[in-house]
Amino acid sequence: MLNKFAKLLLILTSLAPIALTYGVNRWSQHADTYGAVAWLGAGVLLVVICMWVLHHITHNGQTQRLDITSFERDNRSAIDFLLVYLLPFFNNKDIGVDGDYWTMGFVALMIVIVFMHKGNFEFNPVLGIFGYHFYTVQIHDGFTSVVISRTELPRRKIDISTVELAPGLYLHKEK
């Protein structure tokens, strides 16, 4: 299972789309080239950190077998992403916060706190961008969990190798 620092890093990386969106917005308005580059750089850095954390977990995490009896693909996070991340950018005519970094920082902090408290690691759009799929699975003992996998799981009973990210959340350790 992830330690608190790794959990925090993985949650922070879910803010990459906000940084990238704000950077593109600043760039398109020709308002602040250096600020735009800084926001774009922060977004790219968060994406790189996300991929590094997943790589590290996959190669160094304790492997656990999951005997999946049934599952379904879970695409709800895409709608959640649009509502939580992008809606605040449409509150004014310029689609931005016009230099109010304290407000933007506060919103980002609230998102991180809620995600840490709820353990919503599957609410990370960066994972979807890199081809990860989210599955709600039922394992042999009747518990329901979430599995994050880069490969499509076959439509039958399956036994897979995973790494536990948090209680009830597993990363498929592919060969």
QUIBELGI-V112970 format. One record per pair of residues at least 24 apart in sequence whose C-alpha atoms are under 6 Angstrom apart, sorted by the first residue. I is the first residue (numbers start at 1). J is the second residue. D is the distance in Angstrom with one decimal. If there is no record, write none. Layout:
<<I J D> <I J D>>
This chain:
<<1 164 5.1> <1 165 4.9> <1 166 5.7> <2 165 5.4> <10 50 5.9> <13 46 4.8> <13 50 5.6> <14 124 4.6> <16 43 4.4> <16 46 5.5> <19 43 4.9> <58 173 6.0> <61 163 5.9> <62 163 6.0> <63 162 5.6> <63 163 5.1> <64 161 5.8> <64 162 5.2> <64 163 5.9> <65 160 5.7> <65 161 4.7> <66 159 5.6> <66 160 5.4> <67 139 5.5> <67 140 5.6> <67 159 4.4> <68 138 5.8> <68 139 4.4> <68 157 5.9> <68 158 5.3> <68 159 5.9> <69 138 5.8> <69 139 5.5> <69 140 5.8> <69 157 4.9> <70 137 5.8> <70 138 5.3> <71 136 5.5> <71 137 4.1> <72 135 5.5> <72 136 5.5> <73 134 6.0> <73 135 4.4> <74 134 5.3> <74 135 5.2> <77 123 5.8> <145 169 5.9> <147 171 5.7> <148 172 5.9>>
